[in-house]
Amino acid sequence: MTFRKMNNSELVQIADILPPTTPVSAPIDSGIYFFLLMIIVAAAVLWSLRSSKQKLKRLRKKFQQGKIDNRQCAFQLAGLLGPVVNTATSSAQKDSQHWQEYISALQLARYSRRGLANEAMTKLLREAERWL
């Protein structure tokens, strides 16, 4: 077998060969898009949880430093727990006796004239990690 030497014009013609494009009616691989969507949703949920825990940590620090009083702390804590209270996944928690006691103590801290003692407010802040 002998090989012949190609000239430049023949090499250019070979280089011009392009693969065919996919037809417009070709199905899109929806599995990849679904997988990417699930990754984005999971990242958003994890970021939200992490953000809530960081906010709780900052709230606890402000309370311990005395920058906010019991009532302000209780209102901010209720704001942090708001999404947890409204989610359907926490329905089992809402039915538990411990959850009802926690919410009543939080309401007492928010709306009573005397509020709660510092120790009780610290306990509410510690227990809030369980619900976030």
N, C-alpha and C positions, 0 to 999 in steps of 0.2 A: 504494500500500500504506500502510495506516495502522496505527499502533501504539497499542494501548490501554494505559493505565496499570494495573499489577497492584497488587492490594491485598496486605497483609501476610500473610494466610493462604495465598495462592497462592505467595508467595515462600518461605514456610516449607516448603510441600509440595515445591517444587523442590529446596530445600536438603537435604531428607531422602533424596534418591536416593543410594544407596550402590552401589558396584560389587559384583558378585556375588563371593562367596568361592570359592576354588578347591576343587574336590571332594577328598575325602580320598584317593581312589584315584589322584590325579594323580601322575605320576612325578616324583621329585625329581631335579633336575639334578645328577647325581653328578660331572660334570666339574669343577664349581666346588669341590666338596669335595675331590676328588683333587688339584686344583691347590693348594688351601690346605694340604693335608697335605704335599705336596712342598716347599712353601715352609718349613713348620715343620721338616721333616726337614733340609733344606739349612741352615737357620739353626742348628739344633742341632749339625750336623757342623762348620760353620765356627766356632762358639763353642768346641767341644771342641778343635779344632786350635789355635785362638788361645790357649786356656787352656794347652794343653800347651807351646806355644812360650814363653809367659810364665813357666811354671814352670821350664823349662829355663834361661831367662835369669836367673831368681832363683837357681837352683842354681849356675850359673856364677859369679854375683856373690858368693855365700856362700863358694864354694871359693877364689876369688881373694883374698877378704878374710881367709881363714884361719879362718873360723868353723867349718868342718867339715874333717875330714881326708879322705885319699884313699878309704879304705874306706867311710866314710859317704856320700861323694859317689857312689861306684860303686853302692852299694845304692839310693840315691835315683834315680840315673840309670836303673837297671834297673827301678825302679818306674814311672818315666815311660815307658819303652820297652815295658812289659808289654803294653798294648793293641796296640801295633804288632806285637809278636811273635805275638800270638794271632789277628790278623786274616787272613782268607783272601786279601785283596788283596795282602798282602806275600809271597805264596808264591814269586814270582819273585825277590824280594830275598833270601829265606831260602836259596835255592839258590845264590846267587852266592858266589864265593870271598871277596869283600870283606866280605859280611855274616858269613860264618863266622869270618873273622879278627877282625872287630869284636866279635862275641859272645865269642870265646875271650879276647880282651884284657879285656873287661868282667868275665868270670868270674875271670880272674887277679887283677884289681883287687879283686874282692869277697872271694875265698876264700883267697888266698895269704897267707902270714905277712908277707912283705915288702911286698906290694902293688905298685903301679906308681909310677914317678917322677912328679913334679908335671907335667913336660912331657908325658908320655904321657897323664896324666889330662886335661890341658887339651885334648890332641888328641882324646880320646874325647868330650869335651863338645862340641867344634866339629863333629865328625862326626855327633853325635846329631841335629843340625838336619836332616841329610839324611834320616834315618829317620822323623822326625816329620812 
